[in-house]
C-alpha cells in the first residue's frame, strides 16, 4: 500500500505519497511556520492535500533532532524547537485519520538510500549527509540502528580532531566542524587571508565567501578553493575510516549539499579511508555520492511507515525486519 513521507525542516515541509516501489506519486511543499499550532496545522494540511485521491496506509514524519521512536515525539530539535515534546502520533493522527510515526530526518534519508538508492542492493550501509551540519544513519543486516534511546547515528559528532574547532554541541573537533558547509565557509575565509592573490582571496575582499563560491572556484582550478575542499575531504575520510572499522559497511553514501563537490571531496576522503581503515573492511567498502538527493527524506520516511509486505506498521515507527 502507498504511504506518505513528510520531511519537516527548519524552513520547509515536503510531503509525498510514495508507492511500495519508491515512486513519488504526488508531492506538496510549504514553508515551515513559526508557531507550534500553525506547524501542526500545516503538516496536517500537507498530509491531507498530498494524500487526496490515493489509497494510503500510514504516515511517517522525518524531523531534525533527537527522536524517541517509542514515544513518537521529538525530544530535542535545535533547529526546530517548536516541535519539541509534541505527542505527534496523537496530535496528527487524530487530524488526518491515519497512523503516524516519527523518525530522525537523517535516519529517514539513510533508509531511503538503503531501500531505493545507492544501497538498494546491499544490507550494510552508512549514510552521511553534509549540509549546514553533518548527520547520518547506519543500516546493518537490513535494520536501521537506533540504539537504546533512539539517539544512534550521530555521525557528525564523532571527534576527529581533539583540539579542533568548537562544535555547536559543545565538543571540539567533531566531524561537523571540519567537513560541513559551515566548516567549509569558515576555512575558506582563513585560506583566503593566507592566499590573498588567489581568486578566493580576491573574492573574500569583496564579500562573504559562500560554499557555492568555493565549489565554483575549485572547478575553475583556483588552488585556494581546491585546498579548502581537499582539506574537508581529508577530514571526511578520517571520519569515514572510523565508520568502516566500526560498522564494516558495503557502501558509504555521501549526501547533502556539500556532496555536489563530488570527487573534489570524495577522492581525498577515499584516500584516507584506504590509509586508515583496516583490512578486509577497506577493500569491501565503496564510497560514493548518494543518489536520491533532496527526495531521500520523503522516500525513506514513507518506507518506514510500511513493512516489507507493504502494510502500514501501526505505531511502531520501526523498520521492516530483514
N, C-alpha and C positions, 0 to 999 in steps of 0.2 A: 504493500500500500504506500501511497505517497506520504511524505512528511514535510513539515515546514521547519526550516532552519532560520534562525534570526540572529544576525551578527550585530550586537549592540556596542557601539563605540562612543568615544567621548564627543564626537562631532556628528556622526550619522548612524542611522539604523537601517540595516538592509535585511529584508525578509524574502525568502524564496520557497516556492513549492518544488520539491525535488523528488524525482521518481526513484524507485529502487535501484535503477541502473546509473544514477548520478546525473541525470539530465535536469537542468533547471527549467521547469515548465512555465513559471511565472515569477516575476520579481518586482518588488517595490522598494523605494528608498525614501527616507525623510530625515530631517535634521533631528538631532538629539535635544530635547527640551531641557530647560534649566531647573525645573521643579519636579519633585517626586511624583505627584499626581499626574502632571502632564506627561511625564515619561511613561508611566504605566498606561495612560490613555493612548499615547502614540504607538506603543508596542502592540497593544490590543487591536488598535485600528489597522495597523500594518498587517497583523496576522489575519484579521477578518477580510481585508481587501485582497491580499495575495491568495488566500485560500478559496475565495468565492468561485464557485463553479467546479471545484476539484474535490475528489474524494481524498480526505486527509485523515490519517490515524493519530497524529500527535505532533507536538512542537518541542523543540529544544532551543533554548537561548544560549548563545555564546557571548559571555560577558568578560570584561577585563577584571583582573584581581583574583584573590583567593576565594574559591568557591567551595562551600560544603555541599558536596553532591548528595549526601544522605539527607540533608535538610532542605535541599533545593533553594539555597539562598546564598547571597554574596556576603562574605564576612568582611573583607576589606577590598576597596577598589580606589586606589589613589587618584586615578584619572576620571572617575565617575562616582564620586562619593554619595550622590543622591540615591544610588541603587543599593547601598549597603543595608543589610538587615531586613530587607523586604522578603516576606514569605512568598516568593514569586509563583510557586506552584498554585497556592490558594488564590492569590490576588489575580493572577492572569487566567488560571484555569476556569474560574467562575465567569470571567468576562468573555472568553472565547469558546467555551464549551468543549475544550479538548484537553487531554493530558499534557502537562507542561513539565519539562525538566530543565536543568540548568547546568552549564559546563563552562570552565575557563576557556577564553577565546583562543589561546594558543593551543590548548589540548584539542579543541574542536577543529582548528586548522590542521593540526597534525593528523587527526583522524580522517579528515577529508583527503589529505595527500595519501594516506595509507589505503583508503578504500577506492579512490577514484583517480589518483595522480601518480606521482613518482614512486610510490611504494606499493602500487597495486599488485605487483607480482612477488611480494616478499612478506615475511612475517615479523621482521625485526627492523624497525625504522626509528631514527631520531630526526625530528623536525626542529629547525632553528629559524626563527623569524627575526630579521634585522630591520628594525624601523627606528622610531624615536628612541626606543629601548630595545632590549633583546628578550625574546620569550622562546618558549619551546614546548615540546611534548615528546614522549617516548612511548613506543609500542613494542612490546616484547611478547613473542609467541602469539601474536594477533590480539593482544589485550592492551588497552590503554592503561599505563601505570599512573595511578593517582596517589598512592601512598596511604598512610594510616589516617590522615586528616583531609585528603584531597589536595594537598599542597605540593605534591611531587611535580617535577618537570620545570622547576625554576632555573633553567639552564643559564639564563643571563646573569644570575647572581652566584655563579661559581667563580671563586677567586683565581685569577690567572697571573696577577702581579701584586704581591703582598703590600708593596709600598706605592701602588698606583693611585690614580685619581679617586677622590671621594665619590661614592655612588649615592644615589637618592635613597637607597635602603640603609645607609649609614656605614656600610663597609667600605673598604678601599680595594681598588684593583679588580672589581667584578668584571666579567667579560663584557657586560653592558657599557662600562666606562671606557672601553678601548676599541670597540668594533661597531657600535650603534651609529645611527645617523647623527645623533647629538655628539658622540665622540669624534666622528669624522669632521664635523664643523669646528669643534674646539681645536683639534690637531691641525686643521687647515690654517687656522689663524696663527698658530705657533710656527708652522713651517713657512708660512708667507712672510713672517718677520725675519726668519733665518735666511730666506732666499728672496730678498726684495726685488730682484731683477727678473724673476720668473713671471710668467703670465699670472700665476696665482698671487704672487706678491704684489703685482701691479693692480690686480682687481681688488685686493684687500685694502688698498689705499683709498679706493673709490667708494666702497660699500662693504657691508657684511657679506661674507662668503657663505653660500648655501651648499648643501650636499650635492645638488644637481650641477652646481658650478664646478665642483671638484671632479665629478664624473665627466662633464663636458670637456674640461681642460685636459684631463688624463687621456681621453680618447684622441685628443689632438697632439699628444706626446709631451705635454708640459711635465718636466721632471719633478717639480714640486708637488703637483697634483698626483702624479704616479707614486711618489714616495708616501703620500698620505694613505692611498688605497692599499699599497703593498704592506704598510705597517698594520693597517686594520686587518688585512688578510692574514698576516702572520699571527696576530693575537687571536683571531678567529680559529686558526689552525691549532694553536696551543690548547684552546678550549675543546675543540673537536677531538684532539688526540686523547684527552681525558675521557670524553664520552665514548670513544671507541674502546678504550681499555675497560671501562665500567660496563657498558651495555652490549658490546660485541654486535653492532648492528650490521645489516646487509647494506643499508642505504642511509646516508645523511642528506636530507633535503634542506636547502637553504632558501627561505622565502623572505618576504618583506621588501620594502623599497630599496634598501641598500643592495639587495641581491641583483639589481639591474646592472651593477658594475660587472657582473659575470666573471670572466676569467681574470680580470684585473684584481679581484679579491680571491677568487677560488683557487687560482694557481698557487699563490703563496700559502694559502690555507692547506692545500693538499700536500705541499712540500713539508710543512710542519707535522702533519699527521704521519707522513712516512718516516720522518726523523724521530718522532716521539712516541707513537703508538707501538704496542707490542705485536709481534708476530704470533699467531697467524691472523689476528683480527685486522691488522692494517692491510694485508693482502686481499681480504674479502671485501672490505667496505668500499662503496662508491659514493663520492661526494659530488653533488651536482645541484643545480638550481631546481627549486620546486616548480611544479608545472601548472598549478591551479590559480596562481595569482590571488587577487583580492576575493575571488569566489570561494576560497578554501574554507573560510569560516562558516558560510551558509551551507555548503555541501557537507562539511563534517558534522555540523550541528544536526542537520536533517538525518544523516546516517545514524547519529547517536540516539535519535528519537525512535529508532526502528531496530528490531532484532534481525537476525540473519535470515529469517523466513519472510521478512517484510512486514511483520505485525508490529504494532507500536509497543514499546516497553513502558508499562504503566508505572510511573512514579519512581523508577529506579535510577534513571539517569545513566544507566550502565551501558557498556559496550557489549556487543554480542560475544558470546563465547566462541573461541576458535574451533 
